Amino acid sequence: MELRRRDYHVERPLLNQERLEELGRRGSAAGTRQWRTWFRCSRARARALLLQYLPILAWLPQYPVREWLLGDLLSGLSVAIMQLPQGLAYALLAGLPPVFGLYSSFYPVFIYFLFGTSRHISVGTFAVMSVMVGSVTESLAPDEAFLQDLNSTVNVTARDAARVQLASTLSVLVGLFQVGLGLVHFGFVVTYLSEPLVRGYTTAASVQVFVSQLKYVFGLYLSSRSGPLSLIYTVLEVCWKLPQSVVGTMVTAVVAGVVLVLVKLLNDKLRRHLPLPIPGELLTLIGATGISYGVGLQHRFGVDVVGKIPAGMLPPVAPSPQLFAKLVGNAFAIAVVGFAIAISLGKIFALRHGYRVDSNQELVALGLSNLIGGIFQCFPVSCSMSRSLVQESTGGNTQVAGAVSSLFILIIILKLGELFQDLPKAVLAAVIIVNLKGMLMQFRDICSLWKANRVDLLIWLVTFVATILLNLDIGLVVAVVFSLLLVVVRTQMPHYSVLGQVPDTDIYRDVAEYSEAREVPGVKVFRSSATVYFANAELYSDALKQRCGVNVDHLISQKKKLLRKQELKLKRLQKENKLLKQAAASKGTSVSISVNASVTDIDSSNAEDSKAKQGTAGNELEDMAARGPEDAKAPDMSSLKALGLPQPDFHSLILDLGALSFVDTVFLKSLKNIFRDFREIEVEVYMASCHSPVITQLEAGHFFDATITKQHLFASVHDAVIFALQRLRSSPVSPVSVTKL
């Protein structure tokens, strides 16, 4: 049924704040004492807390086995096939023996299966986290610290033991930070890491990962470097030592890289026809290991291989508290970055599949994964974008897929790990570099952000450059500080506008943007696009006075100067009058001063004298002096018109405060000064569209008094405009025609 158009006409009374509170029966919000619920003990509360912090108890009993189990099994197997080579490869990024990448692919994944709330992310080793760990291990345990005196070779066993202790202690500290932040509901901290910042940071980290693998691609031995400009020095050293490259290592890396790229292209082509993607990485590892063992790449061509991979699990080891002071800064940075990456991916998949991810519980789950993993000598982990996409695309529905992949890795650790002892490290480097494609493609953000938002592009570029030049930890701090400062700067440069009424509506828009919007005669409506606080309160006042078209400060200064002159002249005339009386009295004559004479009589009697002085204003001052202080109630001589000063072309100023989200003491003082200054030039000020929290803060700051009441505060700009016009006409307030549709 087609709806017919109708003209509607709505009328209602004007609503200032006092009238609105009366109609709506405004009262103070009831104070909630949340802390009382923290100490309540009941069966229902215990069950709610258990389900909150152990989510598996909520979803596993309701797990639909027939519908989801097969998909989770296939997904878990696919992820495990990817996790095996990536775990071995990313351990090299962290500066650790490859087997510790397998440990980090088992313990944290199983812990997240118990405590996580995302169904699709794949927790485990990740390139960005691994390179951050590697920067710590290589700076605190460099090769130079383990040189043997006899032949100046590195004591690899002692170096690896020291780095494993550093990495595991770092993982425990990262876990403690994440669990602590999660328990105090500090999950919102990730909101300070905007998407351009995270993407710029991960792009810079991918460049660092790429550079760190060049030594394995070319078979070079490089100095361990960390800190600012370490990446630049590493690139220069690689270029300097290129003539020393091992040809066999280069050929192995190139062949492995070409095979991996071809398999990925084939997977993309046959995605619709294959139930599971071809495990190119696993097949490459198996093939490279077999060729290396059969041909003897290490002995014949000098190709560096993984080496001994111990079978079985390692016993738990307590972290070293002595290292906490050295690692605390890096641990906090790694904790924040790891959580930011995990929650970003988790929310993407949750939105796509229609479920909710609890950011605070994600912090706890990720923290427990790192904490318990660190005790079992794992390094810090997060989630991988490539593995998460595979887990989702191959039919994964829950973290059962993660549990399956971790059990598959467990089998490899216990029985099959030692089979990869002859795997060339150049192949692992090729795996890492090929998997960087997704993050390196983020360079395209520069073009898209240039078109969409230049400020976000600036954040991206500053983050990227700072991370490249200053290393990952300092670069993150610089990026966050710059991003927050940019927010402050943007609030200091909001869009100020004078509003006009759109014809036949109660809608007010910027007259500079809407050609049909017209200013209401005699009324100025001013609006700021951002909230006003201590950083931009003065700018708000300056912009207001500038947009009004009146030099308010100069006008007030001129008015005060003329009033001072009037006062001095009045005192001088009174003094002369007094002297005349005394002189007349001393001569025995009387001087009669008619205090009841009309203003017209006085003006005519002083016409000649006014020509010698200041004209009308001077005559009136002389009249006032002649009348005496007891009868000085002459017409108001302090008005702009009486003083001969130009008057503003508007009688009312309306401040649209709809953009305010809070009010601080600085803006309260600035607002009072605005009322005072504009009243000095005979302009009445009103406020409109304040939100309830702002009104409460105005009341708490004692803004309202005898001169500024809630009658100056209106529910809408339209109400304030109508009131200002009707007050000028001295007519009673009548219902307002709101709009016609």
N, C-alpha and C positions, 0 to 999 in steps of 0.2 A: 504494500500500500504506500503510495507516494505521499509524503508529508507536504502539507500546504504551508507556504510562507506566511507568517503573520508578523505584524508590527507589535512589538512589546514596549510598554512604557512603565518604567519602575520609578517610584518616588519613595524617598526615605528622609528622615531628619538628618541635619548635620551632626557629625559625631566627633567631638573632641575627646581627649583621653578620659576626662572625668565622666562624661556621659556614657562612653563606651564601657568603662568599668562598672557603672551603675546598671546598664542594660545586661551586660554579660556576667555580672556578679563576680568580678575578679577577686580572687583570694590568693594568698601565698601558697605555693606548692608544699604539699606535706613532705616533711623531711624523711628521707629513707635512711635507715641505719643498717647498711648492708653488712657491717661487721657482726651484727647479732647472729646472722645466719651461719657465719663461719664456725661458731662454737656449738651449734645445735647438733645433737647426736640422735639419729633415728635410723630405722632400717631402710626407709625410702631414700634418705640422704646418702647413706653408705652405698646403696646400690647405684644411685645416680653418679656418685664420685667414681665408683669402680668402672662403670660403663664409660664415663668421660675419659678416664686416663688409661683404660684398657679396651679400646673400641672393638677389638676382635670378639669380645664376649657379646657384643650387640649384633654384629652382622653374621658371624659364623654359624650360630644355631639356625639362622634363617636362610642359609646358603642353598640355592636351588641346584642340587647336584646334577640332575639330568640336563638342565639348560646350560650351565656354565662350566662344568668340570672339564669337558673336552677342550673348550676354548682356552681355559686357563693352563691346561697341560701343554698344549701346542705353543701357547704364548711363552710359557716359562722355559720350554726347551729352546725356542728361538732366541730368547734373551740370554740364556746361558751360553749359547754358541757365540753370541757377540761378546758376552762378558768375559769369556776365557781369554781371547787375545787382547782385549782392551785392558783387563786386569794386569796381565803381564807387561803390556806396553806402558801403562800409566805409572807402574811402579818405577820404571826407569825415569819418568818425569820427576817423580818425588825423590830421586837419588837413592833408591833402595833396591835390593835384589828382587827379581821378578816374582818370586814366590809370595812376597808380602802383598802383592797386588791380588793374588788369589785369596789370601786371608781376608783382605778388605772387600772382596766380592762375596764373602760368605757370611761372616758374623753380622755386619751392619744390615745386610738385606733381611736376614731372618728376624732381627730385632725390630726392624721397621714393619715387618709383616704383623707383629703383635701389637704395636702401638700406633701405627700410622692411620691417617684418615683418608688419604688419597688412594683410589683404586687402580690408578694407571701409571703412576710415575715409577721409574726403575731406579732404585737407590743403589749406590755403589761407587766405584771409582769414576772420576770425572776429570777431564783435562785441566780445567781452570784450577780446581782444588789441588790437583797433583802438582802443577807448576808452582802454586803458592807454597806448598809444602817443600818442594824442591829448593825454592829460594831460601827457605829457612835452614834446611839441612846442609846445603852447600855453603852457606855463610857461617854457620856455627861449627861445622865439621868439614872444612875444606880438605882437599887432597894434600895440600902442603903441610898440614898438621900431622900427617901419618907417613911421612917419608922415612925410609929405612936408611941408616947411616952408611951401610956398606956400598950399595949400588944405586942409591937415590930412587928406588922404586917405592910405590905406594903400598903400604900394608893394607890390602883390601879387606881382610877379615876384621881388623880393628876398626877401620873406617866404617864398614857396613854396620858393625855392632853399635858404634856411637850414633850413626844416623838413624838406625832403627829405634834406639832409645829416645832420640829427639822426636822422631815422628810419632811414636806411641804416646809419649808424654804430651805432645802437642794435641793429639786426638782427644786425650782425656780432658785437657783444659778446654778445648773447643766444646766438648760435650757438656762440661760443667756450665759454661757460659750459656749454651743453648737451653739446657734444662732449667737453669735459674731464670732466664728471661721468659721462658714459657710458663713457669709456675707463677710468676708475678704478672702474667697476662701482658707481656711486652711484645706481643706479636705485631703490633702496629708499627714497630720500628722499621719494617720493610717498606712502609709507605714513603719514607724519606729517600728511598732508592727508586727514582722514577725509571720508566722503561727506557728512555734514551740513555740514562746513566748506566743502567745494567747492560744494555746492548753495546754501548761504547766501551765499557769495562771488559766485557767478554771478548770483544773484537781485539782489543789490545792484548788481552791474555792469550788469545789464539796466536797472535804474532809472536809473543814470547815463547809459546809452546813450539811453534815452527822453528824459531831460531835455536831453541834448546836441543832440537833433534838433528841439527846439521852436523854435529860431531859424530853421530852414529851413521849418518848417510855417507859422509866422506871418510869415516874411519880415523878421525883426528883426536888428539888428546889436548884438551883446552884447559886453561886455568879456571879455577872456580871463582866466580865473581858474584857479588850481590850489592845492593844499594843503588843509589842514583846513577844513571848512565851505564849501568852494567850491561844492558842489552846492546848499546852502541859499541862498547868495548868488545863484546863477544863477537858481533858481526865483523868488526875490524880484524880481530884475531883469526876468525875463520877465513877471511879474504887473504890474510897474510900467510896462512899455513896451507892454502889450497894446493900448492905444488907437492905437499907431503901426503896427499890423499891416497888411500888404498883403492886401487882399481877394482879389485874383487868386491869390496864392500859397496862401492858405488853401483856396480852392475847389479848386485843383489838387490839393493834398494830400488833401483829403477825398474827392474823386472817385476818385483813384488808390487810396486806402486801401479804399474801398468795393468797387471792382472786384477788388482783390487778395483781400479777405476772401470775396467771392462765389465767385471761382474756386477758392479753397482748400476752401470748403464743397462745391462741386460735385465737386472731386476726391475728397473723402472719401465722397460719396454714390456715385460711379461707380467707386470703386477697383477693384472686382471685374470691371468690364466694360471698363475702359480698359487697353490694353497699356502705355501710358505716361501719366503724369499730364499734364494740360493745362499748358503752360508759361505760367502766368498772369503771372509777373514779366516774362518776355521780351516777351510780347504787350503788357503795360502800358507797358513802356519804348518799344517800337516805336510804339504808338499815341500815347503822350504826346509823343514826339519829332516825329511827323508833325503832330499838332495844333499843337504849339508853333511849328513851322516855318511851317505854313500860316496860322495866325491871327496870328502875331507876338506871342506872350505876353510876351516880354521888353520890346519897345518899346511895346506898347499898354497892358499891364497891370502892368508893372514886376516881372514874375516872373523871379527869378534863375535862370540856366541854367548848365549845366556849362562851356561855353566851349570853347576850342580844345583838341582832343585830337590830339597829334602822331602821325603814322603812322610805323611802324618801331620798331626797337629802339634802346635807348640803350647806349652803350659802357660797359664796366665802369669803376667809379671806386673808388679806394682809400679806405678809411674814414679819418676824422680822429682820430688818436691823442690830440689835445689835448682831445677831448670825452669820452674814456674816464672820466676822474675824475668828471665831472658825471653820467655815465649809469650808473655801475657798480651803484649800489643798485637803480635801476629795472630795469636789465637782468637782475639776478638774480631779482627778483620776477617779471618777465615770463617768464623762462626756466622757473621752477618752475610757474607757473600754466599756461603753454602745455603743458608736459609732463604735468601732472596731468590736464588735460582730454583730451589725446590718448590717454594710456595708459588712462584710465578707459573711454573709448569703445572703444578697441581690445580691452580685455579682455572687454567685454560681447559684442562681435561674435565674438571668438575662442571664448568659452564657448558661444555659440549655434551656431556652425558647426563646433566640434570641432577647433580647431588652437591652436597656442601662439604667444603674442606675447612676444618677448624685451624686457623693460623697458630693459635697458642699450642694446641695439641701437636701440630706439626713440628713446632720448636722442640717440644718435649720428646717426640718420637725420634727426630733427627739427632737431638742431643744424646739420648740413650744409645742410639746406634753408634755414635762416635765415642761415647764414654766407655761402653762395654767393649767396643772394638779396640779401643786404645789399650785396655787391659790385656787383650789377646794379641797385642803388637800389630794392630792395623794402623793405617794413617787416615787422616780426616777424609770423609766422603760427602757427596751430595747426590744429586740425581742427574742422569745423562739424558739429553734431549733425544739423541738418536735411538738409544735403547727404549726410552719411553714411547716413542712413536712406533717402534716395532712391537712393543708389548700391547699397545692399543690396536694396531692394525691387524695383528695376527689373532685377534679374538679374545684378548685378555679382558676379564670383567672385574676381577678383584686382585688383592695382593697374594692370593693363592699362587698366581703366576710367579710372583717374586719368591715365594717359598720353594716352588719347584726349581727355579733357576739356582737358588742357593744350595739346594740338595745336590743338584748336578755338579756344581762347583766343588762341593764336599767330596764327591766321588773322585773327581780329578785330583784334589789335594791328597787324598788317601792313597790312591792307586796309580793314577795316570800322569801325575805331574812330572815325574822323572823322565818320561818319554820325550819331553821338550828340551832336554839339556843341550842338544846340538842346534837349537833354533838360533839363527843369526839375529843379532840385535838390530841390524839394518832393516830386517823385515818388520820388526816391531815399530821402528821409526816410520816406516812406510805406512803401517796401519794407523799410526797417530796422525800423520800428515794428511792422509786421505780423509780421515774422519773430521778434520778441521774445516772441510768444505763449507758446512752449514754456518759456522761462525765467521769464516772469512767472507762469505757472501753478504754479511751484514754491512760491508762497506757500501752497499747500495743504499743504505739508510741516508747517506749524505745527500744523494739526489732527491729522495722522497721528502726528507726533512727540509731541504732548501725550498721546496714548493709548498710544504704544509705549514711549517713553524720554524722560523729562523732562531728563536730562543732555544728551542729544544735541540736544534742543530749545534748551537754554541755549547750547550751542555755535553752533547755527544763528543764534539771535537776536543773540548777541554779535558774531559775524562780520558779520552784516547791518548792524547799527547802527554798528560800527566802520568798515566800508567806506563806508557812506553819509556818516558825519560826518568821517572822517579821510582820505578818498580811497583809491584802490585799493592803492597800495604800502604805506602805513602800516597800512591796515586789514588787509592780509594778514599782516603781522608781528604785529599785535595778536591776530589770530585764532589763529595758530599757537602763540604764547606762551600764550594763555589755554587752548588745548586741551591743551598739554603740562602746564601747571600743574594743570589739572583731573584729569589722569591721576594726578599725584602726590597730589593731595588725596584721590582715590578710593582709592588704596593706603593712605593714612593712616587711612581709615575702613572697614576690612574688616568682615566678619561673623565675630565670635568665637562659638564654640559649644562646649558641653559635650556629648560624644557618649555615647549609650547603645546597647546591643546590641538589635537587632531579634530577637525570640524565634525560636529554632531556626535561627539563621543565624550567620555570622561577620561580618555587616555591621553597621557602627556609624553611626548617624545622630544629628542634632541632636535632643535630647530635647524642645526647645521646638517643633519642627515635627512630630515623629512621636510620636503619643500612645502607641503600643505600645512604643517604644524605652525600655529601662530601663537606668539606670546600674548597672554591676557593683559590688556592695557592696565598699567599701574601695578602689575604684580610680576615679580621675578621668581622663577622656580629654578633652584640650583641643585645639581646632583653630582655625586662622585661615584665612579664605578667600583671602587674598592672601599673596604672598611677603613676608618680613620683611627689612628692611634699615635703614639708618641713620635714615631718616625716620620709621619707625614701630616701631622696636625697643623703645623705652621704652613706647609705647602697648601693645605686645604683652605686656610684663611686667606692666603695670598691669591690663590686662584679665584676664590669667591669675589674678592674685592676687584680683581681685574676683569672678570666676566660681567660684573654688574655695570661696567661702563662709567663708574664714578670713582674718582680718586678719594676714597673715604678718609684715609689718614691725612691727606693734605687739607681736605675740607674741615675736618675736626680741628686741625692745627690752626687754620685761618679763623675758625669760629672762636676758639679759645683766645687767640690773639686780639680779636675785636672786642670780645667780652672784657678782657683785661683793660683794653683802652677805655671802654665805656665806664668801667668801674673807677679807673683813675680820674677820668674827666668828671664823673659824678662827685667824687670826693673833692676834687678841686673846686667845682661850682658850689658845693655845700660850704666849703671853707670860705670862698669869696662872699657868699651870702651871709655867712656868720660875721665876717669882718665888716660888711656894710651895716649890719644891724648894730654892731658895737660902735661904729663910727657915728651912726645916726643918734644912738643913745647918748654918746658923749657930747654931742652938739645940742642935745635937748629936743631933737625932733623925733618924730615917729615915722616908721616905715610900715606901711600896711601891705600885707601880702595876702591876696585873696586865695585861700586854699580851696575854695569851692568853685573857682572859675572853671569854665568848660575848656575842653582841649582846644576847641576852635578859637576861643578868646585868647588863650595863651599863645597859640600859633600865630595869630594875627598881630599880637603885641610884640612878638619876638621876630617878626619877619625880617626886619632890617638887620638884626644881630645875626640871624642864621646865614646871611650872605657872607659874613666874615668868618664863619666857622665851618661846620660840616653839613649843613643842610638840615633836612628833616630829622635825622637821628640826633644831631646836636641840639636842635630845638626841644625835642622831647626829653632829652637828658636835662636841659636847663629847666624845663617845666617840672621834672621830677625833683630837681634840686630845690626849686622854689617852693614846691608843695611841702618839702620837709620829709623826714624819714617816716613820720607817723601816717602820711597820706601818699605814700609812694606806690600805690597800687595802680600803676599805669598799664597800658597794654603790654603784652609780653615782648620785651626787647631782646630776648635770647634766641628767637626764631631765625632761621636762615633768611627768610624774606625780609624781616626787619633789619637784619645786619647787611643786607645787600649781597648775599652770597647765592650762588646758583643752587637750585633745588634739584634733587634726583628726579628722574622722570618716572619713578615708581614709588608707591607709598607702602608696599608690603613685600617682604622677602620670605619665601617658603623654602626651607631646607628639606629636600627629599632624603631621608636617612634610611631608606629601605635596604641599602647595601651594608649597613653596619651589622656586624656580628657580635661585637663587644665594645665596651667603652672603658677607657682607662682615665686616670686622673688628669693626664696632660690634655686630652681632648675635652674633658669636662671644663677645664679652665679656658681652653680656646673657645669653646661654645659660649661660655658666659661672656667672654670678650667680644664675640660677634654680636650678641644681643646688645651689649653696652655701646659698641661703636656705631651700629646702625640706628639705634635709638637716638644717638647724638645728632645724626643727620635726619631725624624725623621719619625713619622707616621702621615699621613694626615687623618683628621677626616671628615666624611660626615654624613648627617642625611637623613632619608628616611621615607616616608609614614606618614607625619604629616597631621593631619586634619586641615581644614580651621580655626576653632576657635583657635587652638594652634598656627598657623602661625600668626594670628592677635595679639595674646598675646605676641609672640616673638617680633613682630614689636613694640608693645606698650612698651615693656620693653627695647627697644634699644639694642636688642641682636645683630642685624646685624650691622657691621661696616666695616672698611677698610680691616680687617683681616678675618672676618667671613661674607661672603656674601650669598645671596640666591643661588649662584652657588654651595654652599655646601649642598643644600637641594634638594632632588630628590623625584619624584613622587612615585617611588617604589624602593625596595631593589635591584631589578635586574638592574635598570637604574644606580644606584650608583655603583654596582659591575663592570659593563661594563665600566663606565667612569673611575673608579679607575685603571682598567687594561690598558685602552687605554692611560690614562695620563702617566702611567709608560713607555709605549712604545713610547711616544711622537708622536703618530699618530693622525690624525684628527678624530673627532667624526663621526661615521658612523651609519646608521640605525641598530637597534638591532633586532635580531631574538627573538621574544617574546616566542613562544612556538610552538610545533608541536602536533597536536591531531590525 
